[in-house]
């Protein structure tokens, strides 16, 4: 009887009622190139795969479980997360409707920004002759159309501003159209916008951000329900590495020193 009780105690205390940990964790990332976050698909194991992959490798070392990567359009990333086809999506800002797709880190029922992956800002990028003005509150678009990446959360903000916008699946095409002055502006993340400013000399950034928000590693409902302790540990590690290690910060600094992708990564 004592042996049976001892066995049960060990079984229960081993986490998730003794359930073995996964051999790997499948992470979906947007297939589009976004400097310095993601190089082109197929370069995930190169010298410069992108900040997203290198930071995940740091987390991987801490938790002792390897990540595998899937590249697909962002909407497909969220669909695969919802269906449990992948365990995580790197990354996503908070949107209420995204809670059906996956789980965000929380503390006492509130979104826990201390365990975010990073803070991110969106800006308007305009060509040198664009009449668009933005002061942080009011958008004076002069009936110009704004380009934005398909499925991005900034679209909600554009709608609140009453902006006329068109979505693009290809950032290369979008910025090329802006450079040819066929768009009034692009609403984009500061990292991707910076890359294209380097490429097109007639594109500049409106320095007042549209919005700034936290981005998280989303975990699937299936993964969280199966491995709740591991899920919390992953988010804990993300927060600790981001705030407490030079290695995390040095990854971004190494990429920003490049200005753009090395040949072969874009």
N, C-alpha and C positions, 0 to 999 in steps of 0.2 A: 504493500500500500504506500509506504514512504517513497519507494522508487517511482511509483506511478505519479505521486504528487510532485516529486522533483522533476520528472519528465514534463509534466504539464506546465510547471512554472517556467522552465527553460523554453518550452514551445511558445508560450504566450509572450514572454519577455523578449523574444528574438525579433519582434516587430511584425506588424500586419499578420499576427497569429502564425508566425513561423514561415511566412511566404518568402521564397527565395527572391533575391534581388534580380533585376533584369540583367541580361548579358550585355545589352547596349541600350542606348536611348536614342530614338529616331527624332531628329530635329529638321523641320521644314524651314526653308528660307526663300525669300523672293528670288526668282531667277534673273531679274534685271540687275545690271551692273550699277553699283552705287558707291562711288569713291567717298571715303576709304573703307566702307563697310563690307562690300561684297565684290569680288572680282567676277569674271565670267564663269559660268558653269564649267566644271572640269578642272578649275585651278585651286580647288579647296585644299590640296596638299602641297601647293607650291610655296615658294619663299614668301610671296606676298598674296595670301588668299583673301585678306581683308580683315578688318578689326573684329567683325562679328565672329569669324572662325577662330581667330587667335585668342579672343577672350573666352570662348567656349572651351578651348583646349586647356586654359588655366583651370576652369571649373572642373573639367574632366579629370585632371590630375588630383584635385582635392577630393572628389567623391569616389574615385577609383573605378568608374564605369565609363567605357568609351561612348562617344557620340557618333552616330552615323548621320549623314546629311542628305536631304532631298531638296532639289531646286525646282520650283514651279511658280506660276503666277500667284500673287499674294492671295487672291480670292480662293484659289485651289489649296493654298497652305491652310487657310482657315477651315475650309471644307474637310480636308484630310484630318485636321485636328479634331473637329467635331465628331467625325466618324471613328476616331481612334486609330486611323491609319498611321499617323505619326504621334509621338508622345509630347512634342513641344513645337512651338513656333518662335523663332528669333527674328524680330521682336514685334511688340504691338503696344500702341498707346491704349489708354482705357477708353472704351466705349461700352455703354450699357448693353447694346445689342450683341457685342462680342462675347458676353458672358455665356451665351448658348454654345459658343465654339470651344471655350476653354476657361481655365481658372487663373486668376491673378493672385499674387501674394497679398495676404491680408493680416491684420493684427487687430484683435478685439473687434472684428467685424468691419473694420475700415481698410481701405486700400493702403498698403504699406509702401510708401515711396522710398523708404530707407533700403528696400530690397529691389529697387529698379536696376535696370542695366545701365541706363544713362538718361540724362535730360537732353531734349532735342528741340530745336527751334525751326520754324518754317518762316521763309522770307519770300517777298516778291522779287523776281528777277526780271529786269526789263531791258529792252534794247535802247540804245542811246537816244533815239528820237521818240520814245514812248511818252505819251502825255499823262500816264497814270500817276496819281499821287496817293500816298498812304501815310497817315500820321499816327497810326496805332489805334485809332478809333473809327475814322471815317475813310472809306475808299472812294476816291473820285476816279472812276475808270474811264470816263469820257466815251462810253459805249464801246469800249474795247473788250475783246474776248480774252479770258485768262486760261492758259493751259494748266493741266494738273494730271498727275499720274493716276491711272485707273485704280480705284478701290482705296485710295488714301484717305485717312481720317480728316485731313484739312478741308476736304470737300464740304463737310458739314459747316465749317466756319465760313467758307465762301458763300454758301447758301444763306447764312445768317446776315452776311454783308450785302446780299442782293446782287452778287456778282454774276455776270454771264460767263460760263466756263465750258470748256470742252475737255474730255478725258483722253489720255493717250496711253497705249500699252508700251510704246517704245520711247524712252527718254531721249535717245539720239534724234529721233524724228521730231520730237517736241521742241528741243532746243535749236535744231536746225531751222525750224519754222519761225521761232522767235528771232533768231539771228537775221533772218530774211525779212523781218518786220511784218510778218503775217499774223502775229499774235501781239497783244498789248503787253502781256506779262506772263510769267509762269509762277505758280505758287509751289514752292519746293523746299525740301529739307536742306539745311545749310551745307551738308556734306556733298550731296549730289550737285547742288547749285554751284558750289565752289569749283568742282571739277570742270564744269562746262564754261565757267567764266575764264578758266585757264585756256580753254580751247577756242572760245569765241571772244575776240577782243572788244566787240561792240555790245557785249552783255555786261550789265552791272547789277549790283544788289541794292535794293532799298533797305537802308540800314535798320529801320524800325521793324522788329519781327512781327509777323502776323500773330503767332502764338508760340508759346514754349511749353513743353509738356514732358512728362516722364514716360519712358518706354520700358516694357517689362518682357521677361521670358514667360510666355504663356504655356501652361501645361494642360494636357487634355483632361477632361473629366474622368476618363477611364484610368489614366495614369495616376491621378490624384487619389481616386478611390482605392486603387490597388496598392499604391505605395505612398501613403500620406506622409510618413516620416521622412522618406527619401525626398519627396517633393519639397517639404519645408527646409530640408537640409540644403537642397540645391539653391533655393532662394536665399537662404542664410549665407551661403558661400559667395553668391553673386554680390550681395551687399557688403560683405566683409572685404572681398578682394577689391571692389571698386573704391571703397573708402580708405582701406588700410594698407594697400601695397603700391609700391612704385612701379612694379612690373605691369600692372593693369594700365596705369597712366602712360607708361613709356610706349605701349603698343600704338596708341593713337598718335603720339608725338613722332614716332618713326614713320608713320604714313603721311602725316601732314608735311613732313620735311620733303616728301617726294613731289608734292603738288598734284600729281596725277599718277595713274597706274603705269608700272613698268611695261614695256612692250611684251605682249603675250598674255596680259591679264585683263585686257579690255577689247 
